[in-house]
Every structure is written in C-alpha cells, then in structure tokens.
Amino acid sequence: MVEDIKTKVVKAKKASIELSSVSEETKNRALEAMANALDKERQAILDANSKDLEAAVELKKKGKLTQALVDRLKVNNSKIDGMIAGIRDVIKLKDPVGDTLSTLELDNDLILYQLSCPIGLIGVIFESRPDVVPQVMSLCLKSGNATIFKGGSEARESNRTIFEILVKAIEATEGMPEGAFQLMETREEIMDLLSLDAYVDLLIPRGSNEFVKFIQENTKIPVLGHTSGICHIYVDEYADLNTAWKVCFDAKVQYPAVCNAIETLLV
C-alpha cells in the first residue's frame, strides 16, 4: 500500500516543480476549463452524488452518520452553480506567485527581496463536502501548488467523479503538467501519506480536533491545523440594524449545516 500511495505522491511532487512556473494566463485557462467541465458534466456529478446520499441515509439510520453530515454531502444544481462561480472568482484573483512582499536594502546596491512562491505539494484531508474538491483544487492551481486529496468515505463517488472531471479539464489545457493533482480514497492511504515527509510539503486536515491532533502527532510533515471555535456575529450599538439583521439571518438560515454557520449572536 505504501508503494501505491508513494507512486502518486512522487508523481505529484515532480509535477509541482513544473506547475510552480506555469504562467497566470495558462492557469486561468485551466481554471475556466474546470468551470466549463463542471457545467457540462452536471448529470454525472448528480448521479454519483445520489449513490453517496443513498448510502449516507442508511448510515444515518444506523447512527453512524449525523444529519448535518448528510446535509453537507448533498449536491444539487445550485451547489454546482456555486462550485462554478467559486472557480471563476479564483480566476479574478491576482496571481500570488512571484509577488514582492517586502524589500530591505542591506548595503549600497545590495537589496533583499521577499517574494511569494508556491509551497510545493500539499496534502488536503477533508470531510463530507464534495464542493471542497473544486474549491481547494482551484486555489492550489492558481497558487502553483500540486495537491493530493482525501475526502470522507461517505462522499467517495461524488469526490471521485468531480476530481476526474476537473483533472481531465486541467490536463487538456496546453501548458499544464500531468499528475499535479492526485486522489486518495482509503483511510490506510492517509497513514501511508503521513510517512512521506520527503515529498509532501504541507498537510491541511479539516475535521474534528481529535483528528487534527492525530495528524499532527503522527507525521514529520508540517501541519496547518485548526482548533474548535464558535462562530460569532457581534452587533454593536452603532450598527445599521437593517443590514445587521440581513447578515445574521443569512449567516445561519442560508445553510444551517455548514461548519461556519453562526452559533452565537452577541448584541
């Protein structure tokens, strides 16, 4: 199993070198191809998601899955519209690669520049939301980072279908390297990935505190972790109450199951 995941990781690591120097124009063409592919392949995504939902409902009946996770798993045409809009929003972002962050004159004609550059190969491990795949892939592509994904097993069909649609669109774009984006599908592969610190430059786990802590304690790879938090909105005495009402209502009612829906309102 280690060799199987290592093959994927090595391929992505090699592609990350080429991806880091791809022009902004080429990256934006790849992103537009991704958006168009999602629009074209809507039915394939919906069909795959229906299989995941059917299995998830059975898991919920057995008490193995919460309603919130079932809700996050669901993909419909509105969700696909959001995926497409999100990718096109990334196209509008300034290319972060090669941006001058700061300068320091050390001596006459000796100037130190701090430039932004890609991290390299990023491992992203996330929960049941299939829309994470286009979100992360588009951001990593724009910033020149290769990525290896592992989604929740409850979203396996959806993740695989969306991933394959996006990768096909990317690799069909002239100037884009092959193999920069890879997919893991088993829990065992995560354990194997944790040992590949010679190739993976950063891990980003999204899940419970216990899961993030487990990842941090079982790898030498740098981990961008998170802790638990309660999402607050604070409305002070100077707020425009009409605007505040709309913001507070939208922040909860639009999508109650999502992890960044508000939980506390302070007035």
PEQUIUR-V720573 format. One record per residue. PHI is phi in whole degrees, 0 to 359 (NA if undefined). NEAR is the number of other ideal C-beta (glycine too) atoms within 12 Angstrom. Layout:
phi	near
PHI	NEAR
PHI	NEAR
//
This chain:
phi	near
NA	18
302	18
295	13
298	19
289	31
297	24
300	21
296	34
295	40
297	24
297	25
293	39
297	34
296	22
293	35
297	37
294	24
291	23
298	40
297	30
248	20
291	33
292	21
299	25
300	16
293	25
298	39
293	28
294	24
294	39
296	39
295	27
297	34
298	44
298	34
296	25
295	33
298	42
296	24
291	18
257	27
306	25
296	17
298	25
293	39
295	25
296	18
294	30
294	38
297	21
294	25
296	36
295	29
300	20
291	26
295	34
298	21
294	16
294	23
295	21
299	13
272	11
78	9
263	15
214	26
275	18
297	18
300	20
291	28
297	28
296	25
293	35
287	41
293	32
240	39
228	20
298	17
296	16
296	31
295	34
302	20
294	25
300	40
296	35
297	21
296	28
296	40
290	24
293	18
294	31
303	27
287	17
290	21
293	15
297	26
281	24
285	27
83	20
287	18
280	15
272	14
197	12
226	12
216	12
276	11
275	10
195	8
302	6
60	7
235	10
242	13
262	14
251	16
256	13
247	14
281	19
213	23
299	34
286	29
131	32
246	41
247	40
261	47
239	40
241	42
223	35
268	31
279	39
279	37
296	44
291	38
296	38
301	45
293	47
298	33
291	38
297	48
292	39
292	29
292	44
298	49
299	37
269	34
77	36
251	38
288	44
216	49
242	47
255	44
217	44
264	42
295	37
298	29
292	34
247	40
303	29
295	31
295	44
300	41
298	27
296	34
297	46
301	39
294	28
297	38
291	44
295	36
300	24
293	32
295	42
286	24
276	19
275	29
301	14
98	21
266	33
285	29
268	20
87	27
290	40
238	42
231	39
236	36
255	38
230	28
236	19
295	20
297	17
295	30
297	35
299	20
294	28
300	42
298	30
269	24
262	32
291	22
286	16
241	33
270	41
266	31
201	30
246	40
236	33
270	37
237	30
175	29
289	20
302	16
296	14
293	26
298	25
296	18
300	21
299	33
299	22
274	15
237	20
208	27
265	18
287	32
303	20
239	29
268	20
265	25
215	20
237	15
286	15
204	12
249	14
282	19
253	17
239	25
248	17
248	22
265	11
291	10
262	9
291	18
284	12
295	14
296	11
295	14
300	22
298	18
298	17
296	20
295	26
297	17
296	18
291	24
243	22
281	15
303	17
202	21
300	19
280	21
290	27
289	25
255	21
290	24
292	26
241	18
224	16
245	20
254	16
242	14
//
